[in-house]
Amino acid sequence: MLLTFSSVDLQRRSAITRVLPLGQQRPDYTNCVMNVSSATFRFVLACTVFFFCRPAIGQVAVQHTEGLVHGFLVLRTLEGETLAHGDLIQVAHANRVTSHLMFHFKDGSVHDETAVYSQLRNFRLLRDHLVQKGPSFSHPVDVLIDALSGQVTVRYTGDDGKEQVKTEHMKLPPDLANGTIFTLLKNMPPETGEMKASMVVTTPKPRLVGLAISAQGEDTFVVGGDKRKATHYIVKIEIGGVTGLVAPLLGKQPPDSHVWILRGEAPAFVKSRGPLYSGGPIWQIELESPVWPDRADGH
């Protein structure tokens, strides 16, 4: 016979008269309950620590905290023609980072993106503002993403030449990667396998797509005559739904982007290759070194 004791049963057990054989002691149910309760508590505590300390699905854990940065970049075609020169300026206040990437094109076009994200345990985008305008962009846009509230505002020029505004309230996941791809890859070890993330794209209506990111080995580059190796990452866009199924058949599947990251104690961006906007050509971003003008005094 199986006996089940509630807490009330145990409190009243002293009032129950039970005849026991001579020499047999009454079972200590209090110790049994305490042992079970202790084991249950340890199990619940372990589960709580595990679920609250592990990164959320798709989010990248902070391996290397971001700080003060000012880098010089150049944007080129695959044939090597220089299209634009740029700056990456980044500042950090406590656990919040603001990253500003700007390219000034030779034809007067501008690519200007400011991403604000937190780096407390995991990276999380808070806000992203992208402006693309000028003849290099077939569809100039101004996109503002509030990742926490889910509000996405797109300003663009309609077919009639007038400014149009679309505002959508979207359910944005915590793994949103707009404006932070390079940072995420610096914190993604090559042995991680495939990582999933999300991104808002505009057509011009804002839409959420998936990203599948994976390491594809190492490639060699040279600095000052010394050979170095950079990890090659491939970023694939996953459209999803019926549209995603027919996109490859219609030739509208977005091309892959490629990013090279120098691993080590302080991972660094080396190069990227891919479109800068939806439907755009494949361009290449690389580091650029300052060039000093010649001076007669030799200084």
Rosetta silent file (secondary structure, phi, psi, omega in degrees, C-alpha in Angstrom):
SEQUENCE: MLLTFSSVDLQRRSAITRVLPLGQQRPDYTNCVMNVSSATFRFVLACTVFFFCRPAIGQVAVQHTEGLVHGFLVLRTLEGETLAHGDLIQVAHANRVTSHLMFHFKDGSVHDETAVYSQLRNFRLLRDHLVQKGPSFSHPVDVLIDALSGQVTVRYTGDDGKEQVKTEHMKLPPDLANGTIFTLLKNMPPETGEMKASMVVTTPKPRLVGLAISAQGEDTFVVGGDKRKATHYIVKIEIGGVTGLVAPLLGKQPPDSHVWILRGEAPAFVKSRGPLYSGGPIWQIELESPVWPDRADGH
SCORE:     score description
SCORE:     0.000 S_00000001
   1 L     0.000  134.133 -178.990    0.000    0.000    0.000 S_00000001
   2 L   -97.679  125.408  178.366    1.346    3.427   -0.963 S_00000001
   3 L  -106.061  129.695  178.149    0.937    6.204    1.576 S_00000001
   4 L  -114.606  124.318 -176.315    1.095    9.829    0.439 S_00000001
   5 L  -106.983  129.558  169.781    1.615   12.458    3.110 S_00000001
   6 L   -90.214  172.886  179.004    0.705   16.115    2.741 S_00000001
   7 H   -63.102  -33.288  178.440    2.226   18.772    4.972 S_00000001
   8 H   -68.557  -40.049  178.462   -0.981   18.732    7.063 S_00000001
   9 H   -58.595  -42.215 -176.524   -0.781   14.951    7.429 S_00000001
  10 H   -69.231  -35.429 -179.935    2.776   15.232    8.739 S_00000001
  11 H   -68.151  -28.675 -176.545    1.868   17.920   11.232 S_00000001
  12 L   -96.191    1.362 -172.017   -0.914   15.723   12.629 S_00000001
  13 H   -63.749  -26.152 -179.018    0.942   12.432   12.675 S_00000001
  14 H   -67.587  -22.280 -179.323    1.705   12.718   16.399 S_00000001
  15 H   -85.262   -6.182 -178.554   -2.040   12.537   17.110 S_00000001
  16 L   -91.000  127.387  179.489   -2.400    9.237   15.298 S_00000001
  17 L   -95.111  124.732 -178.376   -2.159    6.171   17.457 S_00000001
  18 L  -135.417  134.258  179.919   -0.517    3.272   15.784 S_00000001
  19 L   -87.389  122.457  179.701    0.460   -0.098   17.234 S_00000001
  20 L  -113.531  149.054  175.328    3.999   -1.083   16.294 S_00000001
  21 L   -58.881  152.781 -178.778    5.750   -4.367   16.902 S_00000001
  22 L   -59.785  129.736  177.748    7.974   -4.500   19.954 S_00000001
  23 L    90.438  -10.667 -179.742   11.381   -2.922   19.222 S_00000001
  24 L   -90.358  133.776 -178.166   10.293   -1.239   15.969 S_00000001
  25 L   -93.699  150.256  178.376   10.731    2.548   15.851 S_00000001
  26 L   -69.268  136.557  179.654    8.327    4.932   14.229 S_00000001
  27 L   -62.011  142.146  178.090    9.620    6.189   10.811 S_00000001
  28 L   -89.991   87.981 -177.157   11.004    9.732   10.820 S_00000001
  29 H   -69.515  -24.887  179.909    8.863   11.230    8.060 S_00000001
  30 H   -62.011  -45.391  179.090   10.203   14.706    8.806 S_00000001
  31 H   -62.971  -37.765  179.982   13.708   13.714    7.683 S_00000001
  32 H   -62.047  -46.591 -179.048   12.288   12.112    4.530 S_00000001
  33 H   -64.253  -40.935 -179.502   10.418   15.268    3.603 S_00000001
  34 H   -63.581  -40.417  179.602   13.447   17.458    4.344 S_00000001
  35 H   -65.021  -44.230  179.160   15.696   15.289    2.170 S_00000001
  36 H   -64.254  -42.680 -178.425   13.210   15.350   -0.706 S_00000001
  37 H   -63.872  -40.625  179.239   12.675   19.079   -0.321 S_00000001
  38 H   -62.995  -43.249  179.521   16.424   19.755   -0.299 S_00000001
  39 H   -64.541  -41.070  179.202   16.954   17.729   -3.458 S_00000001
  40 H   -63.961  -41.801  179.509   14.025   19.469   -5.154 S_00000001
  41 H   -61.357  -44.073  179.857   15.356   22.873   -4.143 S_00000001
  42 H   -62.907  -38.158  179.765   18.806   22.086   -5.548 S_00000001
  43 H   -66.098  -46.391  179.837   17.228   20.928   -8.816 S_00000001
  44 H   -62.861  -41.750  179.493   15.061   24.053   -9.146 S_00000001
  45 H   -62.379  -43.107  179.514   18.022   26.289   -8.309 S_00000001
  46 H   -63.074  -41.890  179.012   20.213   24.579  -10.912 S_00000001
  47 H   -64.552  -40.011 -179.218   17.500   24.962  -13.572 S_00000001
  48 H   -63.332  -46.736  178.971   17.025   28.624  -12.670 S_00000001
  49 H   -61.557  -42.186 -177.911   20.749   29.380  -12.967 S_00000001
  50 H   -62.808  -49.089 -173.756   20.989   27.480  -16.269 S_00000001
  51 H   -74.682  -29.096 -179.209   18.061   29.158  -17.980 S_00000001
  52 H   -87.374  -19.618 -177.900   18.816   32.665  -16.762 S_00000001
  53 H   -97.678  -20.573 -179.440   22.562   32.573  -17.449 S_00000001
  54 L   -75.351  149.205  178.584   22.546   30.919  -20.867 S_00000001
  55 L   -64.760  148.217  174.176   22.378   33.246  -23.927 S_00000001
  56 L   -65.353  152.466 -177.590   18.985   33.693  -25.536 S_00000001
  57 L   -57.447  127.427  177.495   18.540   31.702  -28.728 S_00000001
  58 L    90.247  -24.047  179.125   20.266   33.489  -31.598 S_00000001
  59 L   -78.529  148.407 -179.134   21.950   36.113  -29.434 S_00000001
  60 L   -98.056  126.568  178.478   25.746   36.254  -29.362 S_00000001
  61 E   -69.773  146.265 -179.774   27.397   36.184  -25.950 S_00000001
  62 L   -76.093  109.989  174.335   29.888   38.973  -25.236 S_00000001
  63 L   -97.572  -34.589 -178.637   33.374   37.501  -25.513 S_00000001
  64 L  -134.603  113.242 -178.483   35.169   40.806  -26.232 S_00000001
  65 L   -70.616  141.859  179.512   33.656   44.066  -25.009 S_00000001
  66 L   -86.375  152.245 -179.002   33.579   46.921  -27.493 S_00000001
  67 L  -145.296 -144.339 -176.872   35.093   50.336  -26.725 S_00000001
  68 L   -75.677  125.524 -177.971   36.538   53.459  -28.328 S_00000001
  69 E  -142.986  140.792  166.038   37.283   52.995  -32.052 S_00000001
  70 E  -142.323  107.123 -178.155   38.018   55.204  -35.061 S_00000001
  71 E  -117.559  154.484  178.996   38.857   53.252  -38.195 S_00000001
  72 E  -107.638  132.215 -175.772   39.341   54.248  -41.826 S_00000001
  73 E  -128.385  159.185  176.030   37.604   52.227  -44.533 S_00000001
  74 E  -133.941  141.666  179.714   37.418   52.157  -48.313 S_00000001
  75 E  -112.479  125.587 -176.052   34.604   50.868  -50.521 S_00000001
  76 E  -132.231  160.368  169.651   35.541   49.336  -53.883 S_00000001
  77 E   -77.321  169.995  177.818   34.021   47.373  -56.728 S_00000001
  78 L   -66.262  -19.708  177.966   35.186   43.784  -57.257 S_00000001
  79 L   -85.332   -3.871  176.729   37.373   45.136  -60.077 S_00000001
  80 L    98.290    1.207  179.317   39.217   47.397  -57.604 S_00000001
  81 L   -74.182  129.598  179.985   37.664   50.760  -58.513 S_00000001
  82 E   -78.106  125.618 -179.800   37.378   53.009  -55.458 S_00000001
  83 E  -102.987  -37.264 -174.199   33.819   54.231  -54.912 S_00000001
  84 E  -157.064  157.076  172.782   33.917   55.799  -51.456 S_00000001
  85 E  -116.834  145.801 -173.809   36.014   56.469  -48.389 S_00000001
  86 E  -143.255  171.978  177.378   34.601   55.996  -44.939 S_00000001
  87 E  -131.383  142.315  169.605   34.958   56.170  -41.177 S_00000001
  88 E  -116.411  112.602 -178.212   33.856   53.839  -38.414 S_00000001
  89 E  -117.342  127.643 -175.309   33.519   55.759  -35.161 S_00000001
  90 E  -137.140  135.126  176.100   32.491   53.943  -32.009 S_00000001
  91 E  -132.513  152.935 -179.469   32.096   55.021  -28.386 S_00000001
  92 E  -129.620  136.114  174.147   30.943   53.102  -25.318 S_00000001
  93 E  -127.076  111.001 -174.825   29.252   54.327  -22.141 S_00000001
  94 L    56.908 -121.342 -177.778   28.920   51.611  -19.514 S_00000001
  95 L  -100.888   14.952 -179.553   27.227   48.694  -21.314 S_00000001
  96 E  -114.270  130.894 -176.700   25.829   50.762  -24.195 S_00000001
  97 E  -119.821  137.690  174.358   27.750   51.192  -27.454 S_00000001
  98 E  -116.126  120.105 -177.641   27.116   53.631  -30.311 S_00000001
  99 E  -115.788  125.145 -176.424   28.654   52.660  -33.663 S_00000001
 100 E  -121.406  115.422  178.937   28.613   55.142  -36.560 S_00000001
 101 E  -113.509  124.992 -179.080   29.597   53.997  -40.074 S_00000001
 102 E  -136.222  134.413  173.587   29.696   56.566  -42.872 S_00000001
 103 E  -119.972  130.553  173.487   30.811   56.388  -46.509 S_00000001
 104 E  -106.360  116.051 -176.520   31.213   59.472  -48.714 S_00000001
 105 E   -84.220  155.640  178.137   31.043   58.505  -52.389 S_00000001
 106 L   -63.949  -29.064 -179.236   32.918   60.197  -55.186 S_00000001
 107 L   -87.937    7.600  178.652   29.602   60.931  -56.910 S_00000001
 108 L    94.043   -4.699  179.069   28.258   62.689  -53.804 S_00000001
 109 L   -70.014  159.256 -178.522   26.231   59.752  -52.472 S_00000001
 110 E  -136.530  133.640  168.067   26.156   59.009  -48.747 S_00000001
 111 E  -116.999  116.912 -173.989   25.775   55.830  -46.716 S_00000001
 112 E  -134.593  115.126 -178.912   25.285   56.751  -43.051 S_00000001
 113 E  -132.318  130.081  176.579   24.348   54.191  -40.376 S_00000001
 114 E  -122.370  119.903  179.377   24.264   54.581  -36.596 S_00000001
 115 E  -115.137  134.206  175.233   23.610   51.529  -34.439 S_00000001
 116 E  -116.529  126.388 -177.824   23.129   51.609  -30.669 S_00000001
 117 E  -143.314  159.317  177.490   23.389   48.293  -28.839 S_00000001
 118 E  -100.893  153.791  178.940   23.923   46.890  -25.366 S_00000001
 119 E  -134.044   51.168  176.278   26.687   44.463  -24.395 S_00000001
 120 L  -100.774  101.055 -176.046   25.523   43.110  -21.055 S_00000001
 121 L    70.746  -55.672  177.217   26.200   39.350  -21.237 S_00000001
 122 E  -124.577  153.594  174.155   24.741   39.248  -24.788 S_00000001
 123 E   -78.158  135.940  176.674   24.786   41.758  -27.616 S_00000001
 124 E  -144.679  125.454  177.930   21.378   43.296  -28.289 S_00000001
 125 E   -69.660  135.014  176.972   20.459   45.975  -30.797 S_00000001
 126 E  -106.571  -39.662 -175.530   18.522   48.872  -29.283 S_00000001
 127 E  -157.657  141.315  176.962   18.274   51.308  -32.200 S_00000001
 128 E  -140.213  133.353  179.522   19.471   51.551  -35.791 S_00000001
 129 E  -129.740  116.403 -177.760   19.244   54.503  -38.179 S_00000001
 130 E  -118.503  129.249  175.525   20.284   54.040  -41.815 S_00000001
 131 E  -125.294  123.514  174.838   20.381   56.777  -44.473 S_00000001
 132 E  -128.501  122.684 -178.329   21.318   56.018  -48.090 S_00000001
 133 E  -151.297  154.759 -179.776   20.999   58.756  -50.678 S_00000001
 134 L   114.522  171.930 -175.523   22.557   59.866  -53.949 S_00000001
 135 L   -63.341  -19.319  179.647   23.025   58.446  -57.449 S_00000001
 136 L   -74.305  -13.397 -178.747   24.824   55.305  -56.199 S_00000001
 137 L  -115.398  118.648 -177.013   21.571   54.117  -54.610 S_00000001
 138 L   -66.132  -27.254  178.759   18.716   53.274  -56.936 S_00000001
 139 L  -133.344   88.099  178.291   16.211   53.672  -54.097 S_00000001
 140 L   -57.300  138.018 -178.330   17.319   56.255  -51.488 S_00000001
 141 E  -140.384  159.294  172.469   15.966   55.403  -48.027 S_00000001
 142 E  -135.411  106.916 -173.717   15.901   56.626  -44.445 S_00000001
 143 E  -116.289  125.907  177.895   15.168   53.718  -42.068 S_00000001
 144 E  -119.698  122.349 -178.535   14.761   54.071  -38.308 S_00000001
 145 E  -116.111  121.449  170.585   14.440   50.912  -36.181 S_00000001
 146 E  -102.537   99.162 -170.536   13.464   50.985  -32.514 S_00000001
 147 L   -67.353  -29.095 -176.925   14.284   47.393  -31.625 S_00000001
 148 L   -78.072  -42.736 -179.895   12.688   47.453  -28.169 S_00000001
 149 L   -84.466  -20.599 -179.067    9.312   48.923  -29.149 S_00000001
 150 L    85.202    7.524 -179.590    9.275   47.210  -32.544 S_00000001
 151 E   -85.753  127.867  178.512    8.522   50.411  -34.462 S_00000001
 152 E  -123.126  123.638 -179.600   10.140   50.662  -37.890 S_00000001
 153 E  -117.239  125.961 -178.555    9.817   53.885  -39.918 S_00000001
 154 E  -118.868  124.142  173.165   10.859   53.998  -43.579 S_00000001
 155 E  -110.804  129.567 -177.975   11.137   57.215  -45.575 S_00000001
 156 E  -151.833  167.214  179.273   11.676   56.822  -49.300 S_00000001
 157 E   -94.839  122.724 -178.930   10.994   58.507  -52.618 S_00000001
 158 L   -76.369  176.707 -179.820    7.944   57.171  -54.421 S_00000001
 159 L   -64.030  -22.383  179.086    7.531   56.704  -58.151 S_00000001
 160 L   -87.357    3.655  178.680    5.940   60.133  -58.319 S_00000001
 161 L    85.049   -0.727 -179.171    9.072   61.740  -56.884 S_00000001
 162 L   -98.056  152.183  179.443    7.401   62.601  -53.574 S_00000001
 163 E   -71.462  133.393  177.596    8.549   61.456  -50.149 S_00000001
 164 E  -116.233  148.724  179.640    6.617   58.509  -48.762 S_00000001
 165 E  -129.866  127.383  174.972    6.571   57.326  -45.148 S_00000001
 166 E  -120.811  129.326  177.131    5.753   53.818  -43.932 S_00000001
 167 E  -122.465  124.062 -179.785    5.552   52.986  -40.227 S_00000001
 168 E  -123.213  141.981  171.789    5.203   49.382  -39.083 S_00000001
 169 E  -103.818  110.884 -172.847    4.946   47.925  -35.603 S_00000001
 170 L  -116.301  154.480  173.994    6.772   44.612  -35.792 S_00000001
 171 L   -88.640   97.080 -174.445    7.583   41.854  -33.332 S_00000001
 172 L   -95.059  128.265 -178.844   11.376   42.137  -33.428 S_00000001
 173 L   -75.920  162.129 -179.615   13.448   39.331  -31.845 S_00000001
 174 L   -71.359   -8.518 -179.782   16.417   40.020  -29.533 S_00000001
 175 L   -95.809   20.415 -179.727   18.851   38.609  -32.144 S_00000001
 176 E   -60.928  131.644 -169.516   18.293   41.521  -34.572 S_00000001
 177 L  -115.447    9.649  179.041   21.638   42.181  -36.324 S_00000001
 178 L   -56.646  126.577  176.323   21.145   45.448  -38.255 S_00000001
 179 L    75.034    3.209 -175.569   24.311   47.527  -37.999 S_00000001
 180 L  -129.373   10.279 -175.312   26.121   45.002  -35.780 S_00000001
 181 H   -55.331  -48.017 -177.319   27.221   42.144  -38.072 S_00000001
 182 H   -61.674  -40.370  178.727   30.949   42.890  -37.779 S_00000001
 183 H   -64.682  -43.842 -179.816   30.719   43.085  -33.980 S_00000001
 184 H   -61.979  -41.503 -177.708   28.808   39.821  -33.728 S_00000001
 185 H   -68.937  -30.120  176.032   31.314   37.973  -35.910 S_00000001
 186 H   -66.007  -19.486 -178.998   34.233   39.169  -33.772 S_00000001
 187 L  -109.075   11.069  179.816   32.527   37.364  -30.889 S_00000001
 188 L  -109.866  103.816  178.477   31.584   34.203  -32.790 S_00000001
 189 L   -60.721  143.945 -178.450   34.254   31.478  -32.519 S_00000001
 190 H   -57.692  -30.659 -176.330   34.731   29.528  -35.787 S_00000001
 191 H   -80.513    0.954 -178.777   33.907   26.237  -34.069 S_00000001
 192 H   -62.664  -29.586 -173.871   30.454   27.510  -33.057 S_00000001
 193 L    90.498 -157.564 -178.642   28.877   26.068  -36.196 S_00000001
 194 L   -77.940  133.549  177.656   25.965   27.813  -37.865 S_00000001
 195 E  -112.750  139.482  178.236   24.513   30.787  -36.027 S_00000001
 196 E  -103.816  142.048  176.146   21.025   32.149  -36.633 S_00000001
 197 E  -149.308 -178.532 -178.889   20.108   35.833  -36.436 S_00000001
 198 E  -131.491  160.372  178.482   17.525   38.232  -37.831 S_00000001
 199 E  -153.050  143.980  173.727   17.554   41.441  -39.873 S_00000001
 200 E   -92.545  125.049  175.668   15.042   44.045  -41.020 S_00000001
 201 E  -118.212  158.500 -179.280   15.183   44.740  -44.765 S_00000001
 202 E  -121.987  144.199 -176.297   13.117   47.242  -46.752 S_00000001
 203 L  -137.174   17.915    2.938   11.510   46.793  -50.163 S_00000001
 204 L   -85.387   -7.885  177.417   10.509   49.604  -49.238 S_00000001
 205 L   -62.837  131.981 -179.192    8.049   47.978  -46.831 S_00000001
 206 E   -66.976  141.493 -179.009   10.005   46.694  -43.812 S_00000001
 207 E  -145.635  143.583  179.278   10.278   42.937  -43.541 S_00000001
 208 E   -94.205  126.110  177.057   12.003   40.572  -41.116 S_00000001
 209 E  -123.018  163.093  178.387   14.331   37.976  -42.635 S_00000001
 210 E   -95.712  155.973  174.914   16.593   35.342  -41.123 S_00000001
 211 E  -123.063  135.338  173.579   20.372   35.135  -41.282 S_00000001
 212 E  -117.191  114.682 -173.541   22.403   31.925  -41.310 S_00000001
 213 E  -116.222  130.922 -179.468   26.050   32.631  -40.462 S_00000001
 214 E  -147.263  151.820  177.111   28.820   30.055  -40.606 S_00000001
 215 E   -84.835  139.906 -177.834   32.628   29.920  -40.757 S_00000001
 216 E  -122.551   42.203  178.210   34.175   28.588  -43.971 S_00000001
 217 E    88.067 -162.645 -176.415   37.795   28.079  -42.984 S_00000001
 218 E  -122.733  148.165  174.374   40.665   30.549  -43.147 S_00000001
 219 E  -122.740  149.049 -176.651   42.148   32.709  -45.905 S_00000001
 220 E   -96.017  136.368  171.097   45.661   34.173  -45.986 S_00000001
 221 E  -133.993  168.122 -172.795   46.470   37.865  -46.302 S_00000001
 222 E  -121.725  134.605  174.876   49.738   39.784  -45.993 S_00000001
 223 E  -129.924  115.695  179.138   50.682   42.697  -43.727 S_00000001
 224 L    58.794   32.826  179.774   54.162   44.190  -44.053 S_00000001
 225 L    86.690   -9.572  179.444   55.422   41.043  -45.754 S_00000001
 226 E   -97.119  137.532  179.487   54.104   38.781  -42.969 S_00000001
 227 E   -83.616  134.219  175.585   51.360   36.273  -43.685 S_00000001
 228 E  -125.580  162.743  178.179   48.280   36.334  -41.490 S_00000001
 229 E  -121.852  135.414  177.618   45.121   34.229  -41.500 S_00000001
 230 E  -120.191  140.261  176.961   41.566   35.520  -41.262 S_00000001
 231 E   -75.772  131.936 -177.482   38.456   33.441  -40.616 S_00000001
 232 E   -97.811  117.594  178.355   36.065   33.572  -43.556 S_00000001
 233 E  -108.004  143.491  175.549   32.385   33.857  -42.599 S_00000001
 234 E  -115.420  130.214  179.978   29.427   33.525  -44.957 S_00000001
 235 E  -111.937  113.871 -179.895   26.173   35.321  -44.190 S_00000001
 236 E  -105.233  138.363  176.147   23.117   33.885  -45.947 S_00000001
 237 E   -93.308  127.858  178.029   19.729   35.582  -46.018 S_00000001
 238 E  -110.713  107.898 -175.274   16.773   33.272  -45.374 S_00000001
 239 L   -71.268  -44.003  178.796   13.569   34.884  -46.613 S_00000001
 240 L    80.620  161.846  178.676   11.209   32.202  -45.321 S_00000001
 241 H    70.241 -166.932  179.925    7.617   31.437  -46.211 S_00000001
 242 H   -64.701  -38.179  179.576    6.294   30.962  -49.721 S_00000001
 243 H   -59.974  -39.219  178.975    8.335   33.928  -50.946 S_00000001
 244 H   -66.384  -31.858  179.869   11.506   32.223  -49.760 S_00000001
 245 H   -70.759  -38.453 -175.672   10.617   29.058  -51.638 S_00000001
 246 H   -90.974  -15.141 -177.208   10.049   30.772  -54.987 S_00000001
 247 L   -55.932  -47.586  178.622   12.816   33.398  -54.690 S_00000001
 248 L   -62.406  -33.875 -179.233   15.590   31.089  -56.016 S_00000001
 249 L   -69.469  -31.286 -179.257   13.349   30.006  -58.892 S_00000001
 250 L   -92.640    2.185 -179.707   12.701   33.625  -59.869 S_00000001
 251 L    73.207   22.732 -177.229   16.354   34.610  -59.508 S_00000001
 252 L  -110.826   10.900  176.138   15.532   36.909  -56.581 S_00000001
 253 L   -67.931  122.927 -179.203   17.392   35.077  -53.836 S_00000001
 254 L   -59.107  141.272  179.015   19.698   37.690  -52.187 S_00000001
 255 L   -69.328  157.167  176.700   23.402   36.934  -52.710 S_00000001
 256 L   -70.633  151.326  170.850   25.548   35.805  -49.802 S_00000001
 257 E  -105.694  149.801 -178.316   27.750   38.274  -47.952 S_00000001
 258 E  -124.975  135.615 -179.374   31.312   37.397  -46.957 S_00000001
 259 E  -134.103  136.665  178.196   33.223   38.753  -43.959 S_00000001
 260 E  -113.792  127.176 -177.821   36.823   38.118  -42.901 S_00000001
 261 E  -123.080  128.803  173.793   37.763   38.437  -39.220 S_00000001
 262 E   -79.107  118.356 -179.068   41.274   38.242  -37.762 S_00000001
 263 L   -81.664 -179.278  177.988   41.010   35.985  -34.703 S_00000001
 264 L   125.179 -162.927 -177.516   43.193   36.120  -31.602 S_00000001
 265 L   -62.921  -34.378  178.404   43.301   38.031  -28.341 S_00000001
 266 L  -130.539   86.255 -178.590   41.758   41.087  -29.997 S_00000001
 267 L   -57.547  146.305 -176.394   39.653   40.028  -33.024 S_00000001
 268 E  -142.483  145.893  174.400   39.482   42.602  -35.813 S_00000001
 269 E   -70.597  138.122  178.956   37.522   43.204  -39.003 S_00000001
 270 E  -116.938  -47.187 -175.106   39.651   42.782  -42.154 S_00000001
 271 E  -163.314  153.526  172.139   37.328   42.762  -45.162 S_00000001
 272 E  -140.952  157.008 -179.801   33.736   42.230  -46.303 S_00000001
 273 E  -144.833  124.817 -179.772   32.090   41.573  -49.637 S_00000001
 274 E   164.888  176.618  179.127   28.402   41.868  -50.450 S_00000001
 275 E   -73.776  145.632  178.893   25.589   44.240  -51.418 S_00000001
 276 L   -91.516  -11.876  176.690   25.176   47.431  -49.406 S_00000001
 277 L  -153.298  162.945 -176.175   21.441   47.545  -50.115 S_00000001
 278 L   -60.909  123.777 -179.579   18.692   45.220  -51.316 S_00000001
 279 L    81.334    4.281 -177.276   19.197   44.407  -54.998 S_00000001
 280 L   -83.696  170.600  179.184   22.470   46.319  -55.118 S_00000001
 281 L   -72.407  165.787  177.034   25.787   45.305  -56.694 S_00000001
 282 E   -81.460  118.317  177.949   28.492   43.371  -54.848 S_00000001
 283 E  -119.701  164.097 -175.578   30.921   45.817  -53.256 S_00000001
 284 E  -124.201  131.132  176.761   33.954   45.287  -51.052 S_00000001
 285 E  -108.601  129.208  179.359   34.848   47.063  -47.788 S_00000001
 286 E  -135.786  164.603  173.661   38.479   47.047  -46.648 S_00000001
 287 E   -71.420  148.074  179.732   40.690   48.830  -44.161 S_00000001
 288 L  -127.333  139.976  178.839   42.436   51.935  -45.463 S_00000001
 289 L   -97.378  141.693  177.371   45.747   53.467  -44.409 S_00000001
 290 L   -62.618  146.547  177.028   46.226   57.239  -44.180 S_00000001
 291 L  -118.321  122.927 -178.194   48.327   58.783  -46.954 S_00000001
 292 L   -91.579  132.218  177.744   50.510   61.760  -46.060 S_00000001
 293 L   -66.956  148.053  178.493   51.033   64.419  -48.743 S_00000001
 294 L   -65.843  139.433  178.518   54.629   65.014  -49.826 S_00000001
 295 L  -125.912  143.760 -175.807   56.309   67.955  -48.117 S_00000001
 296 L   -65.149  -30.500 -177.137   59.387   69.834  -49.250 S_00000001
 297 L   -83.487   -2.708  175.877   60.950   69.805  -45.768 S_00000001
 298 L    80.091    5.692 -179.082   60.772   66.003  -45.594 S_00000001
 299 L  -102.562    0.000    0.000   58.672   65.948  -42.394 S_00000001
